[in-house]
Amino acid sequence: MLTKNSARVLRECLNSIYRNVPVNNLIVIDGYSTDETLEIVREFQEKHGNVKLLQTRGTRGYARQRGIEMVETDWFMFVDSDVVLCKDWFKRALKYVEDDVGAVWGMELWSVLLESRRLVGLFERANLRVFKQRGGTHDILIRREAVEGIRIPEDLHTYEDAYIKRWISKRGFRVVATYDPYCIHYRPESAWTLRGSIRIIANDITHAAEYPELFLAYSFFAVIVARQMLRRRASRGKV
């Protein structure tokens, strides 16, 4: 798990991991958090005694590389620090584990969409399409053998997930994307502001150009962001 000032949802996230995944070690790669993140990590270390913490100021690509190098088990997971795993996540993922499977990715659902079944359905289809093209690390189970020898470029602060997915495929393993298991993604409030949206786009645009077939899906995501921004504005007006 990569963290940096992740206290907002971190406790709920970690509880969902320990409830739904058999944890040998919880490896936390922290970007020198200044909020309560490290206090929460220490809380879980005191409770479970199997948390390994490493701090680095590198990119996400560098941090994921360091995390992979610390793995001791045959399988490991990447879990984002602002998601909550569904009930029985690991048991559900095991249904897809076969000899040629290198990774199992569970669907990521934005928490703001849960009230609308129609939007959830549309989002799931778009998100599955995105993953099949470029990957994702919100909640993914990975066979360690499938990433043997990987060297994630240290300059990759975004789209390091695409690099990991390509590496697994080049090693001859299948990457399975599924609607079940899944996680709920509690995106930060900054994601629903114009400034925050522009920042995300600016970080992604260089790499996104490598996947022009996904522009339709990204456009749909932009519509969801605009919808949420309008809803927030309307809510403030009522107050």
Secondary structure, 3 states (H helix, E strand, C coil): CEECCCHHHHHHHHHHHHHHCCCCCEEEEECCCCCCHHHHHHHHHHHHCCEEEEECCCCHHHHHHHHHHCCCCCEEEEECCCEEECCCHHHHHHCCCCCCEEEEEEEEEEHHHCCCHHHHHHHHHHHHHHHHHHCCCCEEEEEHHHHCCCCCCCCCCCCHHHHHHHHHHHCCCEEEEEEEEEEEECCCHHHHCHHHHHHHHHHHHHHHCCCHHHHHHHHHHHHHHHHHHHHHHHHHHHC
